[in-house]
Structures are given as structure tokens and as C-alpha cells.
């Protein structure tokens, strides 16, 4: 090992692991990499410490300080324990016994990491409620409040490739941690500089296994979301295809559908068994058609009414239905979020439940169709930064003041009711099945409902352009792109003048006359963030947002036109797609 093969900082970390109190298998794996001269792998594994971000951990499995393993997971958990205990010592949880809830998904090492985390919490004097087997992420959120816990962790890397794992940290409201806790936890984690700081020896009597005592009330709350149970009874045989894509959805989605009264649910057998290798797909992401292909094939074979798919930790859901040409079409996140809100707003109005104190929450890059519908129904619509933790923050701040109807984000995450404080694919599958049943009860398809919504409110069409720029030079290029848009913002987009520019980094809103006003800092779900939005006179909106976790910059393009009739759908759709392409070309986004 020389300076030519490893830089000094990486070399120091390698030597620390070889000489420290790490297990023999770990040291053997490191030595094997050294003996094989695999310095690229060594560098990637040790060049830095795996970052504990505002949401928790995520990384590739393996040995090393930049990998997910018992030591990096242990250090993060020890830091979290220290923060919780110090927070409690400051009388921040008066009269409460400190406890946490822990769940995990189907990924490689997820059960082992969940048990490791439980041991460390228990070794730090904290009561642990540990799910006995894999469970959806939203159920972990539910469990925290159901059990009165102060925090929680779910071991998952969402829909990342199989070589990844991670975990998300939640606070006592069942939501992922936000300020001030997020940065304070990171500070405590960064203080763990030695493996000897970690308390690995669990205390079994402080660890309680849980399952049905949380499953049953969670399913009951999902059942209570139903707004038209009589419709479900009439359409109990709605033909549904479901796939959990080898993830946690298999544990509760079929049960939730059955609890509502749906009796004709077909599960894709090839993807029903939880498996962290995700053997039937390249990516276990329901946003991608390939991940849902087996479900679509089954749907065509059995003439299904609805296809639904959940990601590995069952917080996102993809859905498809037959379009007006008889072909199965997958609905994107903006369409599905809008349909859910459209259905709920109509149901609440028809039931006489709209009093002026109800609200919907969504992210600033999610379709403005939801804003338009809420305005028509006299319902507040709050826009937050990207991330469901900000939607949860709005729900928490308005608790007891306004009633949450539902919300969502364009990246296939939706929430109905407030008993969970994160996106919930289990409850969403139930609601999507219900609104499909409602449409069928009226002689329509889900796609017919989509077109009716567009006729009433305008045909909104959105597209996402994601540009990857790797490495240091890529990061600099992304920053230059954002700086360029700030220095020389477009005056016109697709033939329509820009009438408003929202800069969430500066927290300023600039009108067509160049007059600026503040976007209120500290407003619910809003803080300084590197996002730019350009809004034109005809309703076109372009949002530019560098990713916080990947070497990407994302551009969200939204255009809108009236839809005169269902017969005009195809022509209007073609016009909107052409307009989006014009925006992309003019702004040189590709």
C-alpha cells in the first residue's frame, strides 16, 4: 500500500479499520481487496465517511467507511441515541418513557440491520418496538404515534438498485425529521469517531416484537378512509391486478383491499415473494413501465379494470387502466395525485363536509391542477418544498385548526387522511381501487374519470427532464446552469411572456414589472432551497431543481390547455406534448 495507490486520508481509514475493533470477516474482506490490488474499490469504500443526511443513511452495501455495514449503521444509530437521550434529559419529553419503533423492507441485510439498530437503542436505555418481519414504511409512521414513541427508523433504500440499503429517521409525530432535529442529529452522528463509541450489546428485555397489534388498527384506519362503501359493495368484483415487486406491499395491500370488500384481486406470483435481489426487474420502481410489465401482461390476459404496483418499502404506488382506445395506460404521479384529490373533493362536497377549514398539501413541483381544483371547491392548498416531510410539517402545524383531506407529490407518493405522516402506498392502493370502482359504477373507466377531470378543470400535462452530471466537474456545471438562469432568466417561454419568477434560494418572488417581494421564510413547508420557477401568462411553468442526493438537475415542465370534449383528448394531448418539446428546445434543457 503506497501513496500512489491510495491517498493519505483513504489509507488512514483503511489502516484504522484493519487495526481497530472490527470483526474478523470485515478485516479479511479489506485484506482481500488489498491483496488483489483492487484500489479503485478500496478508494470508493474508504475515501469518505458515509454521509448521514437530513433523512438518514443511504449507500452501497459492503465493508468500509463509505458503505452500509454494521459499523456505519451502528455509528449513525449511536449518534441518534445520544441526541434522543440528551433531548429527553432537557425535559423535552416530559413524563414520557423514551421508546422507538423499527421496521425494515425486503432488501439485502435489512432484517440484520433492523436487529442491530434495535440492539443499539436498547443498549442506550431506550425501549424498542421491533416489527417481527418486514413491513411497509407508512406502517412504521403509523406505529410511532400509535405506540407513543419519540422516534423511529425504517431500514430501506426505497426503489434503489439491489446493492443499496439505507434507513430513514422519524420523529414523534410519525414524520421524517425536519429542522431543528435533522441538523442536530447529524451533529451528534459526526461526533462518533470510533467504533468503540458504539454500544452494540443489546438488552433483550428492552426489545418488544410487534406485528398484529399494529397491523389491525392500521388496516382499520385505511378502511375508514373509504368515502363510498356502498359503491365498493356493488363493485366488489372489480378486477384488480397487484404486484409488490418483491417488496413489503405483499404484507398489507391485499389485506387492505380485502378489508374494504374487494374480492377479485390477482397477485403477480412471480413478484409476490419478498426478495432483495429483485430478480424479475432491472429496477423495482413502479414509475418505470418495465417494473410493471408482468402486471400489465396479466391485466391484458384477464381483462382487468386496474393495475397497481408498490415499490419495495410500499410508500410509492404506480397504477394503470384501459384508456379510451382499449389499451392499458400507466398514469403518472401528477395524474394519479390529481385523480385522488378530484375524487375526494367531490366526495367531501357531496357529503356536506366542506366547511372552509379543510386543506390539501402538495409539493411546488407537483401539478397546479390540484391548486385549481382546490380553489373551485373552497379548499386551501398548501405548497411545500419537495419531500413528504414538508407535507407532514404542514399537517402537524395545522393540527386542530384545519382538517387534512389528502395530498401528494409527482413522484408517485400520496397520502389520504392524517393517521400516517408519510406517503402511503397501502392506503393509496385502497383509495385508487375505490375511485376505480366509483367510475365503473357509473359505467366509466378510471381513464374516463381522468378525461372528465380535465374537461372540468383544464388539461394539465407535465414532463420531467433529468440531466445527470457526474463528478466534481458535473456538480460545477449544474451550479453554473442555475447561476445562468438566475442571471439571465427567460423573458418568454413557448410564446408566452414570463410573468413571475419564484427563487426559493433567495426566497423572492419577482413579477412581470421586475418588482420583488419575499416568499415568507419559515412558512410551513418552505425554507431556502436551490429551486427556480418560471411562470408564464398562459400557465406554463418550468421548475429547475438540482437533486440533493444524486448528481442530477431536474427540470419540471407543466403546460395547460382547455379540453373541449373527450373526443378532443388525443388532439389536445398532441398539442401539449408539442408545447413541452418547444419549451425543452427553447431553454436548451437537453
N, C-alpha and C positions, 0 to 999 in steps of 0.2 A: 504493500500500500504506500503510494507516494503522492506528492503534491501534484504530479502530472495526471494522476488518475482520479483523485478526489480533492475538492477544495478543502481548505483547512477546517471550515465550520462543519462540513459534512463528515470529514474524517473524525473530528472530535465527537460528533454524535454517535458514529459507528463504534468508536472505542468505548464511549460511555455505556452503550448497550452491551458490548462484549464483556465489560468489566463490572457491570452493575448487577443488582439483584433481579435479573431476568431469568426466566426458566430455561432449562437446557435446550428444549426444542427451538426456542427463539434464537438462542446463540448459535445453534447448529445451522439454522437456516441462513443466518447472516454470514457465518463462516463459509457456507457453501457458495454464496454469491461471491465472496472474496476469492475463494479457490478457483472458481470458474472465470474470474476476471470480468464478471458482469457489473461493470462500474456504472453503466447507464441506469440499471435497475437500482443499484445502491444509492446513486445520487438522487434519483426520484423518490426513493424511500426515506432518505435521511436529510435532504437539503434544507428542510424546514420542519417546524412542528405543525402537525395537522391543526388547521385553524378552527377554533371554536367561535362560530359566528353568532349573530343575533338570534338565529333559530336553533342552533345546536351544532352537531357534527355531521359531516358527510365526507366520505373518501373511499379509496380503493382498499379492499381487504389485503392484509399482508403484514410482514414484520417491518418495523421502522417507525420513526417519529412522525412521518407523513402518511401513515397508513392507519386503517381501522384495525385495532387489535386490543387485547385486554389491557394493555398499558396506556394507550392513548384514550380509550374509553374510560379506563379507571381514573386517569388524571382529570378528565373533564368532569366525571361524576364526583370526585372528591372536592373539586372546586365548587361545584353546585351545592354539595352537602355543607361546605363551610359557609357559603352565602346564606343558605336557608337557616342554619343554626345561629349565625350572627344576627340575621334579621329577626329571628324569634327572640333572641336574647335582648334585643332592643325593644321588646314588648310590642312588636308589630303584629303578633298573632295572639292577642290577649285571651287567656282562658282556653286555648286550643292545644290539644295534643298534636304534635307535628307528625304528619304522615304524607306518603306519596303513593301514587298509583303507577304501575308499569305494565306496558303492553308491548307486543312485538308482531312483526309481519312474517312472511314466509321465506325471507331471504336467507342466504348462507350466513351462519353464525348468529342469526337473530335470537333464537332461544338461549344460546350461550351468553350472549351479551346482556340479555334481559336478566338472567340469573346473576350475572356478575354485578350489574348495576344494583340489583336488589341486595346482594351481599354487602356492597359498599355502603349503601344507605343504612342498612341495619347495623353495620359496624360503627356508624356515626350516631347511633342512638335514635334513629328515625324509623317509625313504623312503616312497613311496606305492604301494600296490597298488590300482589303479582298475579296477573292473569295466568291461569294454568296452561293455556295453549294460545296459539295465535288468535288475534282479534283485530278488527278494523280500527284505524286511527280515531275516527269520530267516537267510538265507544270509550276510548281512553279519556277523551274530553268529557264525555258524559259521566264517567266513573269518578272523576276528580270532584265534581260538585255533588254527586250522589253520595259519596263517602265522606265529604267534608275535608278533602285533602288540601294541603298547601301547595303542592306541586305535582308534576307527573312527567313521565318520559315514555315515548313510544320509539322502539328501535325499528327504523325503517330508512330506506333511501328512495321512497316513493317509486317512480317508474324508471329510475336509472338502470343502466345495464347490470347484468348479474354480478360483476366483480365489485360492485359498490355496496356499502351499507352506511348507516348513519343513525343519528337519533335527534328527535325534536323535544324541546323542553317546554313545558306548560306551567302556568301559574294557577293560583287557587280559583280563578274564575273559569277554568277549563279552556282558556285561550293560550296560544303560544305567547311567550314572554315578550313584552314591549318595554319601552322606557318607563322608569329608570332601571328596571331589573335587568334588562338584557345586557347593558354595558357593565353593570355592577357584577353580574355573574361572570362575564368574560374576564374582568379584572381578577376575580378570585381564581379562576381556572389558570390564568397566566402565572399565578404565584406558585403553582405546583411544578417545581423544577426537578424533582427527584422521584423515582419510583418508590422510594422509602417513605414518601409523604402520603401514600395511598393506603387506606385501611381495607385490605382485601378480605379479612377473616369475618365472614358473615355471622350473624346471630340468628339462628333459625327461629327462635321463639318470637322474633320481631317481624317475621315474614309470613303473611297470610295469603293463601291462594284463593283466588276469586274466579267465578265464571257465571253460573246461572243466576246468582243473586244480583248481578248487574245486567246480564242478557235480558232477563224477563222485563224489568222496568224500562229498559231502553227500547225494546220492541213495543211495549205498551205506549210509550210516548210517540214513537213513529206512527203507530196505529191512530193515535189521537190527532195527527196532522190531517187525516182524511177529511175532506170537506163535502164529499158527495158519496157517502157509504151506500146509499140506495142504488146509485149508478153502478158501483162495484158489484153489488148483488146481481143486478141484471146482466152484467158483463163479466161474470166470474170466470167464464171460459175464454177470456181474452188470450190469444195465442202468443205467448211470450218466449223468446229465446234469451237465455242469460249465460254469460261467461265471466268467471272471476279472473281469467288469465293467470291461473296458477297462484292466486293470492288469497287474501283474507276474506274477500267478499263471499266465498262459499260458506263461511260460518253463519252469516246472518241475513244475507239478501234473500235467499229462498224462504227463510223463516219469516221475514218481514212481509214478503208478498203473500205467503200463506195466511199470515195473521190478518191481513186486510181482506182476504177472501178470494184471492186469485188461485184457481185450481188447475191451470193449464200451462205450467211453467216447464220449459225444456232446458236442461243444463248441458252445455257443450262438454261431453265426457272427457275429451282429450285434454281439456284445460281445467278440469274440476279439482284435480289433486294439487294441493299447495306444493310448490317446487321452486326454490330459489334459483334454479338454473333456467327457468322459463323456456323449456325445451321446444315449444311449438312456435315461438315468435323470436324475431330479432330484437324487439323492444316491447316490453309489457305495458305499452302506453295506449290507452283507448282513444287518444287523439289521432292515432295513426290507423288508417284503414287496414293495413296488413295485420295488426294485432287483433282485429275483429273479423278477419276473413272467414275463419271456421264458423263463427256465429252467423255470419251473413249467408254462408253456404247452407247451414241448417235452416235458416229462416226461409230461404227460397224453396228448399225441399219440402217444408211442412206448411208453407203459405202463412207464415207468422204475421202478426199485426205489429210487433215491436221487437227490436233487438236492443239489449242493454249489456254493457261490459264495464267492469270496475278494474282499477289499477291495483297493484299488489297490496297496498295498505288501505284500499277501499275508501279513499276520500275524493277521488275523481270518477266520473262516470261518462261513458260515451253512449250514444243512442242513435238508432236508425229506424226508419219506417218507409213504407212504399210512397213514392211521390206520385204526381198526377199522371205519370207515364207508366205506372205499374212497376217501376224499378226501385230497389232498395237504395235509399239515400241516407248517408250519415249526416246528422245535424251537428253543426259546430257549436262551440261553447256559448257564443253570443246568441245563437238561435234558441238553444235549449234553455239558457237562463231567461231569455225573454218570454218563451212559452210558459215556463213555470210561473213567472210573475204575472203574465197575462191571465192565466187560469186562476191564480189566487186572488188577484184584484177583482175579477168578475165574481168569483165565489163569495168573497167578503162583502162586496156590494149587494149581491142578491140576498145575502143573509142579513142585511141591515147592520153589518158590523163596522162599517167605516164611519168613524166619529170625528175625523180630523186629527186624531192623535196616533195614527198608525204610520209606520215607515218601512222603507226598503233600503238596503245598503248594497253598494256595488263599488268596483274599483274605477278609477278615472280612465282606464283603457278599455273598459267594457262598454258595449254599445249604448249610445244615447237613446235608443228606442225605449229602454226601460225608464229613463227620465221623462220622456214624452208621455208614456202611459201613466206614470205616477201623477204627473201634472193633471191629466184628464180626470183622474179619479180622486183628486184632492189628497193625495198621499205624499208625504215627504220622501224624497230620495236623496240619500247622503252618499257622496262620492269620496272614496278613500284612495290612498296610495295602493300600489299593487302588493298583494299579500293578505291572506284571510285574517291575519292577526289584527289588521287595521279595521276590518269589518267587525271583528269581535270587540274591539275597543269601543266602537260606536254603540254596539248593543249594550255593553257594560255601562257606558256613560248615560245612556237614555233609560236604563232600567228603572221602572217605577214612574217614568214620565211619558214615554211613548211605547207603543206595542210594535214589536218587530213582526213583520209578515213573512219576509224571506229576502234572500239576496244571492249574489253570485259573482263570479268573475269569468272572463272569456276563456280561461284555461281549464274549463270543464269542471269547475268546483261550484257547488250550490249548497244552500242551507235553507231549510224550512223550519220555522219555529226557533226558539232560543234555548232549548234544553241542551244543545251541543253548541260549542263556540268555535267550531272549525268547519270546513267544508265536509259534507256528509254524503257519501255515495250511497249508503244504505237507505237513508231517508229519501234521497233523491230518486233512487230506483223505484221506491214505493210511490212517490208522487208522479213520476213520469208514467208509470203504469196506470195510475188513476186518471190522469188527464187524457191518456190514450183511450181508456175505457169511456170517458166522458164524450170524446169525439165520436167513438164508434156507436155510442148510444144515440147519437144524433145523426147517424148514417154517414159519418165522416171518418177520415183518417187523421192521424197526427199531422200529416203534411197539409191536409185541408185546413186544419186549425192554424197552422203557420201562415198560410196564404190569407186567411181571414184576418189574422192579426196585422199583417202588412197592409191590407186594404183599409183597415180602420185607422192605422197609425203612421203609415209610410213604410216603404220597403227600404230597410237599412241593410247595407251589405258591407261586411268588414273583411279585411285581408291582413295577414301578418307577414312582414318581410324580416327575416332574421339573418343577420350577417355575422359570420364568425371571423374574428381577427386574433390569431393566436400569438402568444409570447409578449415580450416587453414592447416590441415594435407595434404589435396589434393593439395593445392597450393604449399606446400613444396615439395611434391612428383613430381609435374610437373617440378619444378625448378631443382630437383635432376636428372630427366631424361635428361634435356637439358645439365646440367653440365657433366653428364656421356658421352653424345655424343661428347661434346667438348674435354673432357679429353682423351677419347678412341674412336676416330672416326673409323668407319668400313674401313678396307683396301680393302675389296671386297664385292660386293653385287650381289647375284644371279649368281656367277661365273665370274663376270666381275670386273676388278680392278677399284677402285675409283681413278679417275684422277684429280678431282677438288673438293674442299670444299669451299663453299661460306658462310661466317659467317657475317650476316648483323648486328649483335650486335657489333662486333669488327670492322665491315666494312673492312674485309680482305678476299682475295681470295688466296687459297693455292693450288699449282699444285701437280702433282704426285711425284715430287722430294722434296716436302716439302718446296718449296720456296713460300713466301707470298708476295702479292702485295696489295695495297689499293683498296677497292671499293670506288670510289670517294664520299666523304661526300658532301652533298649539290647538288649532281647530281639530275636532275629532277626526282621527284617521289621517291627519295631514301633518307632515313635518318636512324639513328641507330635504329634497331628493333630486337627483340629476335627471329630471324629466322635462321635456319641452312639448307643448301642444300648440298647433296652429289650427284655428277655426275660421272657415270662410263664410261668406254671406249666404251661400246655398246649403250650408250644413255639413260640408265636407270637413273632416277632422283628421289631422295627422299628428300622431304622438311619437316622439323619439325617446327611447329609454335604453341606456346601457344596462346589461344584466349585472346584478350584484354578485352572482355566483359562477358565471361562465364567461368565456372570452367572446361575448356577443354584444351586438347592438341590435335592438328590436325596433321596428317601425310598424305602428298600428295605423292602418288606413281605413277610414269609415266614410261611406258615401250614402246618399239617400235620394230616392225619387218616389213620387206617388205611385201606387199600384191601383190602376183603374178597375181591374177585374181579375179573377183567377185566370181567365183566358189570356190576359196580357202578361202573365208571370214570366214566361220564357223570354219575351222580347225585352221586358224591363230588366230582367236578370242579366241579359247580354249587355244592355246599356250600362248597367252598374259595373260589371266586370271590365268593360272597356274604359270606363271612367277611372277605375282603380289603376288600371295599367297606365293610363295617361299620367296620373299622379306619380306613380313609381318612376316613369320615364323622365318627367319634368324635374323631379327632385333628385334624379340620378341615385335612387336607392339600391339599385343592383348594378 
